[in-house]
Each structure stands twice: as C-alpha cells, then as structure tokens.
C-alpha cells in the first residue's frame, strides 16, 4: 500500500484481519504494517501504539453492534416493549459476537479486563440509550417518575451478567434465560407506574 493512501480505516481493517489471524495476544503493530506493506512507523502517524490501535478497533466493532440499539432508543413506540426489545437485541448481539467473531470478542474481553476507556465509553452509550427509553416511558405515563440516568445505570448494573464480556462463560448455561426473566420482572415492577 502506498503510505500516502494509508488511512485510519485501512489500518483498522488490517488490524481486524491480524486479530482474527493471530489473536489479540500475538498481534503486533508490525503484523499490521506487514499486511499493509508499509513500515510500522507509518502506523504511528495515526495511532500511538498497539493499545490505542486495539481501542480503535474495538470501538468501531462495538459501534456496529450498537447501531440497532440506537434505532430502538430513538423510536417512539411504547417504552416498556422498546426497553425489553433493546435488552433482547443487546444480549443476542453480544452473544453472536462471542460465538461468530471470537478473536475480536476476545480483544473486547481483554480490554474489559484492563478497564480500558473504550469499554467505559461503550457502557456510557448504552446508558444513554436506556435513559432515553426511560424518559419516554415517564412521558408516556408507562413508567413512574425517576431520574433516568441513575435508573439506566442501575438497570445496566442489574443486568450486567447477561451482556458484559466478563460474564461470557455464563451465557450458555441453561438457567440464564430464566435468571434474566426474573431480573426483568423486578425491573419492570420497579419502573411500572
């Protein structure tokens, strides 16, 4: 690749490919540069190092997953149904990522273990979505009047084991659906007017 044509998106594409080939632990900036046929120094014009590069890859990967969630948050239908559908899609999406894209999911998991800002940023976006739906539910008189931001944080905390990567090993357990349904009933009762 011509170094003048080197773009952040091209670098992220090559990094995703390297992660899928070598895994997150073994992928290096040199692997990415080799795939692009450029010097590794060229990559440092766009990213400060491997950590920033992995953050950018995971941020882009997570944004693909949260696109459908943003759509649900922006809808105008009944808030209780939207909130449940939002969680159903979140859980299905993250589980599909874990199953169908294990190397990038592994990168996400590693960044979550390291408490990288990209994971906190993702959680903040999820909180905004849930808060928006809660606000709509209050306006629709479907939910009791609550402070939506704090309530969204509490709901995401209460459901963490069903969608956070650190709990991925639990997701295949047969009782998980029943467990989520039990938590969901508590959330629904707490929000109901």
N, C-alpha and C positions, 0 to 999 in steps of 0.2 A: 504494500500500500504506500502511496505517496504520502510523506509526512505532512504535506500541506492539506491533504484531503482527510487527515485524521480528525475525527470529531468525537465528542464525548459519547454519542450514541454508538458509534462504531467500536469504541473501546469497551463500552458496556456489553455490546453483543458478543465481542470476543471473550470478555471475562465470563459471561454466562456459559459460553461454549467450553472454556477451560475448566470452569467449576464442574460442569457435567462430565467432563473427561477425567479430571484428576481429583475432584472432590475439594472441599473448602480448605482442608489442612495442607494439601500438597500443591495447590495452585499458587503460582507466584506471578509477580509483575513481569518477570522475564518470559514466562509461558504466554502471557497475553501479548507481549511485544512480538514474540516469535510468530504467533498466529497472525498478527497484523503486518509482519515483515517490516517492522520499524525497530529502532533502538529503544531500550526500556526507558532511557532518558526522555524520549518523546512523550511517554505517558505521563511523566511528572509535570508536564506543562498543563495538563488537565486535572490530574489528581495527585495529592501529596504523597500517596503511598498505598500499600495494599489495604490498610484499614479503611481509608476513605473510598477506595475503589469498591470494596465489598459493601460498604454502607450504601453507595450509589446504586449498585446492582440490586440489593435487597429493597431499597426504597422504590425503585422502578418496578420490581417484581410485585411488591405489595400494592402499589398503585393500580396495577392491573386487576388485582383481586378486589380492591375496594371500589372500583368503578360501579359495579351493580349495586353496591350498598349505598353509594351516593345517590343513585337514582331513586331507591326506595325512600331514603331520608327526604328527598325533595318532593315526593308525591304528595297529593292532597287527600288521599283516602282516609278511612278510619284508622286512627293511630294504633289501637290495640292490635289489629291484624297486621299493620305495617311493621310494628315492633317485633312481633313474633316471626314474620317472614324475614325481616332483616337478620335476626339471630339464626334462623334456619339456613339462610344463604351464607352467612359468615361461617358457620360451622361446616357446612358442606364444602365451601370453597377451600378453607384451610386444610380440611382432611383430604380433599382431592389433590391439593398441592403436595401434601406429605406423601401421598401414595404415588402420584404421577410425575413428580419432579423432586425426587428425594435429595439430589445434590444441592439444589437451591434452597429447598426446605431445610436441609442440614446447615447451610450457611445462615439462614434466618435463625435457626435454633442456636447456633453458636453465638451470633450477635446478641440474642436474647440473654444467653448465659453471661455474656460480658457486659450486659446492661448498656449497650451502645445507644446513643441518642436516636438513631433511626428507628429503633423499636419503640421508644417512648413517643416519638413523633407519630408513629402509626397508631398507637393507643390513643393519642390525643385526637387524631382524625376520627377514630371510632367513637370516641366520647362526644364529639361534635354532632355526629350523625344521630346518636341515641338521644342526646339533649334536644335536637330539633324535633324528633318524633314525639318526645315527651311534651315539649312546648305545644305542639299541635294537639296532642291529646288533652291538655289542660284547656286549650281554646275550644275544643270540640265538646268539652264537659264530659269526656270519657275518663279522664284521669283527675285525681284530686290535685289541688294546687300544691305544687312542690317547687323547690329550686332545681331547675332542670339539670344544670351542670353537675351539682353534687349527686343528684339522684342517678344520672347517667354513669358517673364514676362508680357508685355503689352497685349498680346493676352489672356493670362490666366486671367489677371485682367478684361479685357473687357467681358469675358465670365463667370465670377465668379458666377453670379446669376443662371446660368444654371447647375452648378455642385458642388458648395460648400455647405456643410451641413447646414450652417446658412440660406440658402435660400430654404430649402426643402419644406416649406409650399407653396411656389410659384409654384412648379413644376407641379402641377395638373391643373393649370389654362389653359384654352383652348388657350389663346393667346401666350403661351410660345414658341410653335414651330415657329409661325410667328415672334416673337421677336428674337429668335435665328437666324432664316434665315436672318433677317435684319442686325443683328450684323455680321453674317458670310459674307454677301455681302460686308460690309465695310472692313472687314479683308482681304477678297480675293482681293478687289481692291487695298488695301494698299500694299499687297505683290506682286501683279502681275507686271511683267516686262513690 
